[in-house]
Amino acid sequence: MTDNATIIVGNCTRDPELRFTPNGHAVANFGVAVNRRWQNRQTQEWEEATSFFDVTCWQQLAENVAESIQKGARVIVTGRLDQRSWETDNGDKRSKVEIIADDVAPSLRWATVPEVVKNPRRDGGGGFAGEGQYDSGPSQGSARKAGNYSDDAGTPLPDDEPF
């Protein structure tokens, strides 16, 4: 387990954008707005604030999110925070913090899902394209993460669900 874990619940601000890296790895990006509401103890009036987060999903999760989540949907996102830095064409330095998702789910607090459809496993018992490791993006390298359902030989891991 990582020391850098986060869970947010909010509304999807845009449809997921599904793209593929030059190596063929799926990546999906979308935004989530999280609203907070509290009562001001001095004025007794309700106040509200909204925080916006960019979410990045990799591999099969990216493809599933692109097929399942739309703008306006209430979602639960678990993952880790990651900071990226870059330089613009004008030489300005930029950075942002985003959530690299381990899992994304619809919130059932105020909605129902008519049917959950389980996708068939891919080659290697849950890895991608026959490879046995789960790749969570460029900053994670080859480290294994939750979601890797098999070892390099395709053998299910002990915590693998039997269906």
C-alpha positions as CSV (number, residue, x, y, z in Angstrom):
1,M,0.0,0.0,0.0
2,T,1.2,3.5,-0.8
3,D,1.5,6.4,1.6
4,N,0.1,8.6,-1.1
5,A,-3.5,7.6,-1.4
6,T,-6.6,9.7,-2.0
7,I,-10.3,9.1,-2.5
8,I,-12.7,11.7,-3.9
9,V,-16.4,11.7,-4.6
10,G,-17.8,14.2,-7.1
11,N,-19.3,15.0,-10.4
12,C,-17.6,14.4,-13.7
13,T,-17.0,17.8,-15.4
14,R,-16.3,16.5,-18.9
15,D,-16.5,13.2,-20.9
16,P,-13.4,11.1,-20.5
17,E,-11.0,11.6,-23.4
18,L,-9.5,8.2,-24.5
19,R,-6.1,8.3,-26.2
20,F,-3.4,5.7,-26.9
21,T,0.4,6.1,-26.3
22,P,2.8,5.3,-29.2
23,N,3.2,1.9,-27.5
24,G,-0.5,1.3,-27.6
25,H,-1.3,1.8,-23.9
26,A,-4.7,3.3,-23.3
27,V,-5.0,6.5,-21.2
28,A,-8.2,8.4,-20.3
29,N,-8.4,11.9,-18.8
30,F,-11.4,13.5,-17.2
31,G,-12.3,16.1,-14.5
32,V,-14.1,15.8,-11.2
33,A,-15.7,18.6,-9.3
34,V,-16.0,18.1,-5.5
35,N,-18.4,20.3,-3.6
36,R,-18.2,21.2,0.1
37,R,-21.1,22.8,2.0
38,W,-21.0,24.0,5.5
39,Q,-22.9,26.3,7.8
40,N,-21.2,29.5,8.9
41,R,-21.5,29.5,12.7
42,Q,-21.5,33.3,12.9
43,T,-24.0,34.1,10.2
44,Q,-25.9,30.8,10.3
45,E,-25.9,30.9,6.5
46,W,-24.8,28.0,4.3
47,E,-21.5,28.4,2.4
48,E,-20.2,26.4,-0.5
49,A,-16.8,25.8,-2.2
50,T,-15.9,23.6,-5.2
51,S,-12.6,22.0,-5.9
52,F,-11.7,20.7,-9.4
53,F,-9.4,17.7,-10.0
54,D,-7.9,16.2,-13.2
55,V,-8.0,12.4,-13.2
56,T,-5.8,10.1,-15.4
57,C,-6.6,6.4,-15.9
58,W,-4.4,3.8,-17.6
59,Q,-4.9,0.6,-19.5
60,Q,-8.1,-1.4,-19.1
61,L,-9.4,1.1,-16.5
62,A,-9.0,3.9,-19.1
63,E,-11.0,1.9,-21.7
64,N,-13.7,1.0,-19.1
65,V,-14.0,4.6,-17.9
66,A,-14.3,5.9,-21.4
67,E,-17.2,3.5,-22.1
68,S,-19.0,3.9,-18.8
69,I,-18.6,7.5,-17.4
70,Q,-20.1,10.7,-18.9
71,K,-20.1,14.4,-18.0
72,G,-22.4,14.9,-15.0
73,A,-22.0,11.4,-13.6
74,R,-21.3,11.2,-9.8
75,V,-18.2,9.1,-9.4
76,I,-15.9,7.7,-6.7
77,V,-12.2,7.9,-7.6
78,T,-9.4,6.2,-5.7
79,G,-5.8,6.7,-6.6
80,R,-2.6,8.6,-5.8
81,L,-1.6,12.2,-6.3
82,D,1.0,12.9,-8.9
83,Q,2.7,16.3,-9.7
84,R,3.8,17.0,-13.3
85,S,6.0,19.9,-14.3
86,W,6.8,21.2,-17.8
87,E,8.0,24.3,-19.7
88,T,5.8,26.1,-22.2
89,D,7.1,27.2,-25.7
90,N,7.5,30.7,-24.2
91,G,9.8,29.3,-21.4
92,D,7.2,29.6,-18.6
93,K,7.3,26.8,-16.0
94,R,4.1,25.1,-15.3
95,S,3.0,22.3,-12.9
96,K,-0.1,20.6,-11.8
97,V,-1.2,18.0,-9.4
98,E,-3.5,15.3,-10.7
99,I,-5.0,12.0,-9.5
100,I,-3.7,8.8,-11.1
101,A,-6.7,6.5,-10.7
102,D,-6.5,3.0,-9.3
103,D,-10.3,2.6,-9.5
104,V,-13.3,4.6,-10.7
105,A,-16.9,3.8,-9.8
106,P,-20.3,5.3,-10.2
107,S,-21.7,6.7,-6.9
108,L,-24.9,4.9,-5.9
109,R,-25.9,7.4,-3.3
110,W,-28.5,9.1,-5.5
111,A,-28.5,6.8,-8.6
112,T,-28.8,3.2,-9.6
113,V,-26.8,1.3,-12.2
114,P,-29.2,-0.9,-14.3
115,E,-26.6,-3.6,-14.9
116,V,-22.9,-4.3,-14.2
117,V,-21.2,-6.0,-17.1
118,K,-18.0,-7.8,-16.3
119,N,-15.4,-7.6,-19.1
120,P,-13.6,-10.8,-20.1
121,R,-10.0,-11.1,-18.9
122,R,-7.3,-10.2,-21.3
123,D,-4.1,-12.2,-22.1
124,G,-2.0,-12.8,-19.0
125,G,-4.9,-13.0,-16.6
126,G,-5.5,-9.3,-16.1
127,G,-2.4,-7.6,-17.5
128,F,-2.3,-6.0,-20.9
129,A,-1.4,-7.3,-24.3
130,G,0.1,-10.5,-22.8
131,E,2.3,-8.7,-20.4
132,G,2.1,-9.6,-16.8
133,Q,2.6,-6.2,-15.2
134,Y,0.1,-3.4,-14.6
135,D,1.4,-0.1,-15.9
136,S,0.0,2.9,-14.1
137,G,1.8,5.4,-16.4
138,P,5.2,6.9,-17.0
139,S,5.9,8.1,-13.4
140,Q,5.2,4.7,-11.9
141,G,7.8,2.8,-13.9
142,S,7.6,-1.0,-13.6
143,A,6.4,-1.1,-10.0
144,R,3.5,-3.4,-9.4
145,K,0.3,-1.9,-8.2
146,A,-3.1,-3.0,-6.9
147,G,-4.9,-4.2,-10.0
148,N,-2.1,-6.6,-11.2
149,Y,-4.1,-9.8,-11.2
150,S,-1.3,-12.1,-12.2
151,D,2.4,-12.6,-12.0
152,D,4.7,-12.6,-15.0
153,A,3.8,-16.2,-15.8
154,G,0.1,-15.5,-15.8
155,T,-0.5,-17.2,-12.4
156,P,-3.3,-15.5,-10.4
157,L,-2.1,-13.8,-7.3
158,P,-3.4,-14.9,-3.9
159,D,-5.8,-11.9,-3.6
160,D,-7.2,-12.5,-7.1
161,E,-11.0,-12.9,-7.2
162,P,-12.0,-16.3,-8.5
163,F,-14.4,-15.1,-11.2
